[in-house]
Amino acid sequence: MNNEEHDEDLRAAKAWLLADPKELANFAAEHDKQCRQRKAALAYGDATAAAATAEIFDGLAVTPADFGSFRLIADPYNQRRLAWWITEDQLNVLDPSRSASDSGPRVLVSRSPSTYTPTLGRIAYEYWPRPTADRSYPALYNKQADDLVDGDAFSGVLADAAQVLINGALAQAAQWPGTPEKANAYFNLALAREKRGEFDLGVQRLSLRDDEQYSDDLQTIHWERWPLADLAYNDQSLRSTDSTLADLY
């Protein structure tokens, strides 16, 4: 078929469709049906592999809403402490497939914040090795400070020591030179060191007063005396990776 015949057929088809709106609707419906069939064939083709089983790993610890940072995690079952400063990248060197398991974990590995709606944004940790028994591990943590709002009165040791916070703010302000377009008139490194010294001294004094009002280190069991759990709990975990002892600490 030459180009002239092809163009003539196209003109005839267009004229036929435009002359009968019902035929046009039928043509459009059939075209849409064929498109859906083609998409379905691509999306739901034959199985490419046999059925596989999976195990859901519930090994994440989500911290409370007022959590700031850990001070100590105790393992009373083995009378040892658990580290919490191991990163996910470091654990990926030792056990990338998370195949290690034990009756209890040896470390808590920092992970991305929780994405689960009820605990959205909270700090999360991963137990490692994967625990095979239900246990509880007491921990001490620093509580997040309340947000300061203009007009609120300070409580506790800050009630009559607001100047300490002012000195800290002035120390930071004096360290900033400003921008090329607008210099900071308060920029003075000597003044920044002076205000920083006043701030540090004030914090030290307030810490002593705060410990007198709200005991910070009172506990009946001296968990801090327990040894720290080893990260590599057997030789096999080391041999299964290219890591060395220096990589694990």
Secondary structure, 3 states (H helix, E strand, C coil): CCHHHHHHHHHHHHHHHHHCHHHHHHHHHHHHHHHHHHHHHHHCCCCCCCCCCCCCCCCEEECCCCEEEEEEEEECCCCEECEEEEEHHHHHHHCCCCCCEECCCCEEEEECCCCCHHHCCCCEEEEECEECCCCCCCEEEEECCCCCCCCCCCCHHHHHCHHHHHHHHHHHHHHCCECCCCECCCCCHHHHHHHHHHHHHHHHHHHHHHHHHCCCCCCCCCHHHCCECCCCCCHHHHHCCCCCHHHHC
